[in-house]
Structure formats: C-alpha cells, structure tokens
Amino acid sequence: MIRIGTRKSKLALWQAYKVQEELKDLGQASELVLIDSEGDKVLDTPLPLMGGKGVFTKAIDDALIAGEIDIAVHSLKDIPTDTPEGLNLCCVMERANPFDVLVVRKNTDFLNSEDYAGLIATSSNRRKSQWLDRYEKHSTCDIRGNVQTRIKKLRESNWDGAIFAAAGLQRLELDHEIAMVLDWMVPAPGQGAVAVVCREEDKSTGAICKRFHDSETALCTTIERDFLNRLNGGCSAPIGAYAKLEDGLLKLHTIVMDPDGEIKIEVKLEKDAMLAHNLGVEAAEYALERGAKDVIDKLPKEKRLH
C-alpha cells in the first residue's frame, strides 16, 4: 500500500487522485493521507511575506522524511528548487496548460480603455509585475485562499478581475470562468505540471512512479527551474520562465521584473533540444549580466520554513 501525502484543497486532491489512478493502472494499491501546509493554515498574509520557500510543500515533505507517507504529490511550481536532503523528485507528469488566465467580475470591457484604472487581484509578484507592465494605470491587490474561495472573493468585491493558473481552473472543471488566456504573461517555472517526490532510499517506489514520468515535461520544467535556481529566486520572486519543444528546438522565454513592473529583463533563447540541457543556466547568466541580481536583492529574503 503506497501512502500518498497531499494537501486538502480540491485542486491538491485532484492531483493526488490523478497519481492514485496511475498507480491503480500499474496494479498498485494506495491511500491518501491529508496534510495541512503552512500556506493552507495562514490565509491573511500575502504569500511573498510568508517565507516563500515551501509554504505549500514543507509539511508534506516532513511527513515523507519521517516515514509517515511514501510519496508526496505537489504542484511543481510550489516545490523549492533545492529539494530537501533525502528526498528525490522522482516523477514529473505530463504538463497541462502552463499559462495564466484572467477571471473577471463582470466582463473584459475595462481592458479596452487606456485611461481606466483597473484593479486586479493577485498575490503573485510575477503576475503583478507583468500585469502592471502591460496596464500601467492599473493597480493590484492581494488575494489568498483556494481556487473556489478566490473566485467567491472576486464576485463579492469591487475588483475588475483576478489572475489564476489555467491548469487549476481546467482541472476543477471551471473553464467557464476563464475570460481570457494571458499567453503574453510568462508563467512560473513548472506551472501546469504535477510532481511526485519520494525518499531517495526508497528505490522501489521511485521506480514505480517513474513509469508515469513524462520526459518532455521534465526536460522543459527542469530548464525553467534551473533558471530560477541560478538566480537564487524563490517561489515568490517576480521571475517567469517557460520552455517548450518545437520542431526539435527547445525554446526558452524568461523574464525578471521588479514587483512594480518598472524594471524588465527579458531573455529568449533557443537551441537544439539534444544540446539544450544547460539553457536555463545560460539564460540566467544573461539576465544577471543585465542587472537581475539587483532586482532580486531588493526583494524580502525568503527563508525555508522551520
């Protein structure tokens, strides 16, 4: 019996059930173990102020290290790039839509007026900075909670819209809420992918999970996470990275911005996919040469949760 550690939100449970289905197809029995993360318990603090790294993953990873569960299921974008000692990212599943989307309270007409001072809800520095870069007269406000809670808050607010990950809405069959796909906004590294973490010493469980590992998604998201890691940027940093395979080429689009959208360092690189394993680091070096470190150094320092 493989014990699957997961958060309790509907989206987290969707991901855990997906892994459970894959295991069932392989003839493996499993059970879910529900765990509260720090990010689920504290809902009145913006994510960038909560310590950043591991707010949604640490409690589950601690249970894995303690042997209370056999695997942890996470959204890949929530996993810090420095995996805790003794744990192994053993499986990255096929990626869903990686982009962000806009959900609106009324309609998208407000985007048609250059003079309108729109108000958009997001707790993500990455989303905030890119939105303000595109819509200079708009402002943003923080929003916390699971997907359904955030949609309810939007409906009851005076906000014009809120930004979500497309994959989350689609997995919860809330596609009808999507007013616009923000394909111009560079997503978070790993966005749209579900990952499975196991103990390094547990070779048998790791080998089982490797059977539903998607190598293309793993290649692209590893390069995105390499970019984030080289910049020493945490999960709340205003850093976007998106890699895709196209006609044998790996194409990488990255962005580093200050939270107010005043500084933008954008890098686009492409290379033969067979030779592209270091592309994330190359893009990061390019960004650092253009001042990315100054942007990141101005951010509140993220700490791993204790």
Secondary structure, DSSP 8 states (H G I E B T S, - for coil): -EEEEE-SSHHHHHHHHHHHHHHHHTT--EEEEE---HHHH--SS-GGGTTSTTTTTHHHHHHHHTTS-SEEEEEGGGS-SS--TTEEEEEE------SEEEEESS-SGGGG-TT---EEE---HHHHHHHHHH-TT-EEE---S-HHHHHHHHHTSS-SEEEEEHHHHHHTT-GGG--EEETTS---TTTT-EEEEEETT-HHHHHHHGGG--HHHHHHHHHHHHHHHHTT--TTSSEEEEEEEETTEEEEEEEEE-TTS--EEEEEEEEEGGG-TTHHHHHHHHHHHTTHHHHHHTS-------
